[in-house]
Structures are given as structure tokens and as C-alpha cells.
Amino acid sequence: MLLTTTVGSFPKPAYLVKARNEFASGKLSQEELTQLEKKATEECIRLQEDIGLDILVHGEMERGDMVTYFAERMKGFGISGLVRSYGNRFYRKPVVKGEVKREKPITVEMFQYAQSLTEKPVKGMLTGPYTICDWSFNEYYPERRELVLALAKEIHREVADLEKAGAEYIQIDEPAISTRPDEIELAIEAMEIVTEGIRAKTISHICYGDFRVIYPRILNLAVDQLDLEFANSNFTNLDIFKHPKFTKEIAVGVLDVHSYIIEKKDEVKENIKKALEVFPIEKVYIDPDCGLKTRTPEEAEAKLKVMVQAVKEMKVELGIE
């Protein structure tokens, strides 16, 4: 109970940021970059083990943007110029120019490498079909639904390969679901395709939207667990999930990843207590609101240490450890 984890991304070390820039300008080979990505991945695994997290992630050291990374590795996509995502952050927006196809596994090799470094479970991580569609320009499919379902079939193949490779947990990120509540049924239809026949524990991360307009419909997403943000909204959105009753496992975001401020341990404990008033303890996992890539390495480590210590003390107080 109260297993700790993170949502996926970790901040990249300075040497890897430099290497990625050098690779982009042709000063570094793919092989040299890959070795540095693996080095950073191992450091990320060791950090999580040292902190004491229960379920690990590989940190996404080989990825830039969560959508563009997949588009660059699938047939049917082109890549546009820079588009602002938020603040002063930009990404190269994918453009669908033909039939989308996954020609070979995209995430399996790095998952296997990360899992080989630890006895603890490492989550398989990928972006869901609805978000890939929503964050891309569509110049090929007549309707969004056709593109979303075509992507769902290809992402299902990736999920199945991750399961075959030994992934016990597979997370399908769908942050865009919260931004278009009128298309929630399409997102549900797509997720049914993505997770059909999968026996690994499946998770979907949704963040920074008005959950009130998509609840309780999100309970129909074909996953075992929903991973939602709470810290950024000061836990004011907890009331949404009281009625009707929440029926899935829930990963509760207790760290605000868009703030450089390091949470106080007692503050995190109080927020966990609030969550346990709404969700059954046997269904609750604890993690940050979202990926940690926007924080510095020092901030990310400090926040996670506070989170793990808060959970340890909560378990003692509750008599479950």
C-alpha cells in the first residue's frame, strides 16, 4: 500500500543536454549520443534506488518532446518548425502526411536496458494515441477519429511488445484528454484498442485539466490505474471524486512539478491524509503531479526525498509497515 513512483521524465544532466545539441548540429554521432543517454539512464535508476522509490521509471533521457519522439519513429509523420507549448518552451509539432505505421518497437530497447539495471520494476512509458493526434497537425486523415484509432492500433503493438519484454507496469500518457472533454468517448474507444488483451498493470496519466467535466467518464478508460495531479491545484479537486465513487487505482500527485519550491514533509503528509479520506488506501499510489523534466536535478531529487520520507512516516502512523 502507498507505493511510491514518478510519472516518467527526469531532468537531463548538463552533459546530456550539451550532447543532444552537438548531435543536432552534426558534431556528435548517434552511437556517441546513445551511450551518453544510457549513462544518464543508469544514473536516473541509481538515484531512484537511493531515494527509495518502489516503482521506477527510466527517466526518458533519450526523448525530447513526448509526442515528437514517437512521431519521428513512425511512418506517416513529418515534423514542422518550432511551436510554443507553454511559457518559453517549444517543440517541433508533428504533421501527419500519410498512413501512420509503427515499423519497429520504439521504447522496448531502452526499457529493457533500464530494467536490467535494477531488481525493482521499471514502468514501460509511452504517449497515447489521443494525445499524439491532438498535438499534431493532421493533413491526411479526413477526420480526427480515423487518425486517433489508427494510432491506437499502432500503440497497442508497442504496449504488447513492452509486456513481452517483461514490463509489469505500462503507462500510457494522455494529458490531452482533459483539454477536449467533448471527445472523451473517442479517447475511451482508443484506449480499449491500446490495452486489449494486456495483462500487465496499465496506467494512464492525465494532468492539468478540469477533471469536473470529464468525471466520471474517465473511469471508463480501459486501464487499471489513473494518475492525476492534485498538488498544483492545492488538492481542491479532491471533492470531484467523492461522488460517484472512484473505482480504479489512483496515483495521487503530491508534488507540484511546476514550482521550484521544495515541499515540506508535513505538508505532503497532510495531503496524503486528505487523499485517503476519498480513496481506499489499498488503491492509492503516491507520486509527483507530472514528469520532473522541468525541474533542476537538485530540485527533483529534493522533492522526491521529501515525498518518500512523508510516505514512510505515514505508513508507520497507519501501522502498515
Secondary structure, DSSP 4 states (H G I P E B T S, - for coil): --EE---SB-PPPHHHHHHHHHHHTTSS-HHHHHHHHHHHHHHHHHHHHHHT-SSB--B-TT-SSTTHHHHTTSEEEEEEEEEEEETTEEEEEEEEEEEEE--S-SSHHHHHHHHHT-SS-B-EEEE-HHHHHHTSEESS-SSHHHHHHHHHHHHHHHHHHHHHTT-SEEEEE-GGGGG-GGGHHHHHHHHHHHTTT--SEEEEEE-SS-GGGTTTGGGGSSSSEEEEE-TTTTTGGGGGGTTTTP-SEEEEE-S-TT--SPPPHHHHHHHHHHHHTTS-GGGEEEE-SS-STTS-HHHHHHHHHHHHHHHHHHHHHHT--
